[in-house]
Amino acid sequence: MSIKLTEGAIEALFKGSEVSSPVLQLLHIRQIDGKSGPPRFRLMMSDGVHSLTSFLLATQLNRLRQENIMAPNCLCVLKKTITNKLEDGRHVVVVMDMEIIKSAEETGGKIGAPTPYNLDDKTKSPQKSGPTTYSSASSALTNVPGPSKNYDSYKTKSPQKSGPSTYNSASSPSAKVPGPSKNYNSFPPSGRGRGRGFAKKNPAEAHSTPASPTKVVPISSLNPYQTKWTIRARVTNKSNVRTWSNSKGEGKLFSFEIVDESGEIKITAFNKEVDKFFPLVEQGKVYYITKALLKMANKQYTTLKNDYEMTLHANSSIVPCGESQGVPTMQCDFVPIAELENRDKDAIIDVIGVCKSAEDVSRITTKASREVSKRALCLMDTSGKMVTVTLWGEEAERFDGSRQPVVAIKGARLSDFGGRSLSALFSSTVMVNPDIPEAFRLRAWYDHEGNALNSQSLTETRSTGGARVNWKTLTEVKNEHLGQGEKAEYFSCVATVLYSRKENCLYQACPSPDCNKKVVDQLNGSYRCEKCNRDFPDFKHRLLLSANLADFGDNQWVTCFQETAEVLLGHSAETLGRLRDTDEAAFDEVFQKTNYTTHIFKNRVKLETYNDESRVKATVMEVQPVDHREYSRRLISNIRKMAG
C-alpha cells in the first residue's frame, strides 16, 4: 500500500497553522554544533511539493538518529510540532513527536521534485538553497541565549493567527530585549525547568493579569535579560520560615516552588518580604507573579531542573489567580526503580511506588547534636523492583503506611549505601496517593498482580514485614554458587529447622556492655577477659547456635548469633544458661520444640578460609514468622510464570 505525502503541509507548518499528523519525507539531516547540552539535529523535510530546512528535532527524539532509525528518504508522521518565529523573520519548526512509518530502504528515494519554500511562497534556485541556508540557520539556532540548548518545550503561534491561545513574545512590548538583532524570547530555551506535567492545556496560551495587560510568559522562557514579565503558576512546595544569625547579622527567609506547563522554578523571600508574602502564598494555589529578581540558581539548595531562581523584593507582586485550569499540579520525571542501578550516586530522582512496608519512626542524633526523626519505606513499582526510601522530620512522623499507599517523591537523593537507596531531602516533595495518572495506573497494577509478584530489592539492608525479597530455594543457592565471589551475598528463604545443635551453643562472655569476648574461668571465683585485660566476678551467657535448615529441595547448615538465636529458640541466653545449669530436661525441651518449625530466614553467605580450607559460611541475619498470605501469593505468581 502506497503512502502519500501531505501536500501543503510545509507551507502550513511554516506559517504556524494547525496540521493534523502530516506525512512528510526526510531529505537531509545534519547535527548542529552547540557549546553545551545534548546534540541537536536539523532536518530538511518535504511534502512532495515544497521542502524546508528549518525543522529542528527535539532532544528527546535524538535516539531516532543515534539508533539509525531515522535516515534520509524515510517517511515520517509528525504528531506534534511547535513553530517559532525569530526576530529577523525566519521560522523554526520544532518536531516534538514523530513516528517513522516507512524506512529509507522501503521508500527507495526522493518522492516528487520538491522546491525550497520561502515566506513569499516563491521558490529559490537550487544554487541558493544549499549550504548557505544551513549555515545561517545553524548560527541563529546555536546562539539563542538561555540556560540550555533545548529549544523544544514551548510553542509560539504565528503572528498571523489570533485568539486566546496566541503567544507571540516578539510582538509584545514586554518581551523586547536590548540588542542589535537578537530576540531572546521568541524562541525560548527549555532544557532546564522542563518536566512532565499532568495538564494538557497549551502552555503558550496567553493570559492577562488583573492589574496589567501584560501577557503571561512561560517559566521556561525567563532569562536575566528580560525586564518586564508576568508568569502564572501553581505553588507546589512551600517551606517554613527559617532564621539565621552570623557575623554579618541575622534575618529570616522562606522559599517556595512554582510550576506551569513549561517548567518550574524556586522563589525565595527574605526579611520584610517574608512578612509580606508568607501569609499570602499557599501550597496548591495559582498566582500571577511579576517583578522578581532572576539570578543563577544555587544548586546546593535546589533540586529543580532550572538554571535560574527568583528572589522577591519590595516591588515584587504576587496576585492570586482565580482560574487554575490548565496549570499542572506538579511536574515529575519519574524514574523506574529498576533504572536506579544505572544512575549516578547523589543524583536527584523523582520516584513513585507502592509502599509495601514502613518501619516505625526512630530518633537519631546528627553530627550537629540535633535529634531528628526518620522512617524507612520500601517502595515497589511496575518494574518489579523495590528500593528503600528514608523520610525525615515531620514527614517521617506523620506518614501512615498501614494501607500500602502509593507514594510519589519529587527530588529524592540517590545513595549507594547498601546497594541502592533513596533519601528525601529538605527540598523534596512527598505525596501520598497523589491525584495523578501515574498513581492510578500503579494502584490498579498492584491490586491486580503486583502484590503477588516475586520482586527484588535494590537495597541490601535489613528490612521489615516480609518485604525483603531476594527469595531463593536452597537448591538455587547451591546451583547459583551464591557467596563464592569476593563480596558477601544475601538471600531469603522459607525453611524448616531439622536440627538445632544444643551442644556448645552457649559460652561465657565478658560482662562489659561493649565486649562479647569469651572469658577464662580462673577457678578462683573470677573470670578474665583478655580483650579488656580485666578480671570480673561474673560473666554473661551468649548464644552461638548451629542449625540445619531444609526446604523441599535441599538442606543447609547455618550459624545464628545471639539476637537471631534468641528469636529462633524463643528464650534469652540468660534463661537458657540458667535452665542448662538447673533443669536439663527443660533445656532439652526448648530445642525439641524448635525442631520442625518453619520460618523466614534472611541469610548472608560468604566464602571463608580457615586452616587453608575454603568453604561457604551461611549466617542467619534475621528470623521472621511466615506470612502465609504473602507466601501463598508468591507461590501462585511463580506457578503462573512457570505455566506461561
HELIX and SHEET records of a PDB file:
HELIX    1   1 ALA A    9  LYS A   15  1                                   7    
HELIX    2   2 THR A   59  LEU A   61  5                                   3    
HELIX    3   3 ASN A   62  GLN A   66  1                                   5    
HELIX    4   4 ALA A  104  THR A  107  1                                   4    
HELIX    5   5 PRO A  126  LYS A  128  5                                   3    
HELIX    6   6 PRO A  131  THR A  142  1                                  12    
HELIX    7   7 SER A  169  SER A  171  5                                   3    
HELIX    8   8 PRO A  173  ALA A  175  5                                   3    
HELIX    9   9 ILE A  219  SER A  221  5                                   3    
HELIX   10  10 LYS A  272  PHE A  277  1                                   6    
HELIX   11  11 ILE A  337  ASN A  342  5                                   6    
HELIX   12  12 GLY A  393  ARG A  398  1                                   6    
HELIX   13  13 PRO A  437  HIS A  448  1                                  12    
HELIX   14  14 GLY A  450  ALA A  452  5                                   3    
HELIX   15  15 LEU A  474  ASN A  479  1                                   6    
HELIX   16  16 GLN A  562  LEU A  569  1                                   8    
HELIX   17  17 ALA A  573  THR A  582  1                                  10    
HELIX   18  18 GLU A  584  THR A  594  1                                  11    
HELIX   19  19 HIS A  628  ALA A  643  1                                  16    
SHEET    1   A 6 THR A 115  PRO A 116  0                                        
SHEET    2   A 6 HIS A  50  LEU A  57  1                                        
SHEET    3   A 6 ARG A  40  SER A  46 -1                                        
SHEET    4   A 6 VAL A  23  ILE A  32 -1                                        
SHEET    5   A 6 LEU A  75  LYS A  85 -1                                        
SHEET    6   A 6 HIS A  91  LYS A 102 -1                                        
SHEET    1   B 2 SER A 208  THR A 209  0                                        
SHEET    2   B 2 SER A 212  LYS A 215 -1                                        
SHEET    1   C 5 ARG A 242  ASN A 246  0                                        
SHEET    2   C 5 GLY A 249  VAL A 259 -1                                        
SHEET    3   C 5 THR A 230  LYS A 238 -1                                        
SHEET    4   C 5 VAL A 286  THR A 290 -1                                        
SHEET    5   C 5 SER A 317  PRO A 320 -1                                        
SHEET    1   D 5 ARG A 242  ASN A 246  0                                        
SHEET    2   D 5 GLY A 249  VAL A 259 -1                                        
SHEET    3   D 5 GLU A 264  PHE A 270 -1                                        
SHEET    4   D 5 TYR A 308  THR A 311  1                                        
SHEET    5   D 5 LEU A 293  MET A 296 -1                                        
SHEET    1   E 7 SER A 362  THR A 365  0                                        
SHEET    2   E 7 GLU A 371  MET A 380 -1                                        
SHEET    3   E 7 ILE A 348  ALA A 358 -1                                        
SHEET    4   E 7 VAL A 406  SER A 415 -1                                        
SHEET    5   E 7 SER A 421  VAL A 432 -1                                        
SHEET    6   E 7 LYS A 385  TRP A 392  1                                        
SHEET    7   E 7 GLN A 456  SER A 457  1                                        
SHEET    1   F 6 GLU A 489  ARG A 501  0                                        
SHEET    2   F 6 LEU A 545  ALA A 550 -1                                        
SHEET    3   F 6 ASN A 555  CYS A 560 -1                                        
SHEET    4   F 6 GLU A 613  GLN A 624  1                                        
SHEET    5   F 6 THR A 598  TYR A 610 -1                                        
SHEET    6   F 6 GLU A 489  ARG A 501 -1                                        
SHEET    1   G 2 LEU A 506  ALA A 509  0                                        
SHEET    2   G 2 LYS A 540  LEU A 543 -1                                        
SHEET    1   H 3 VAL A 520  ASP A 521  0                                        
SHEET    2   H 3 TYR A 527  CYS A 529 -1                                        
SHEET    3   H 3 ARG A 534  PHE A 536 -1                                        
END                                                                             
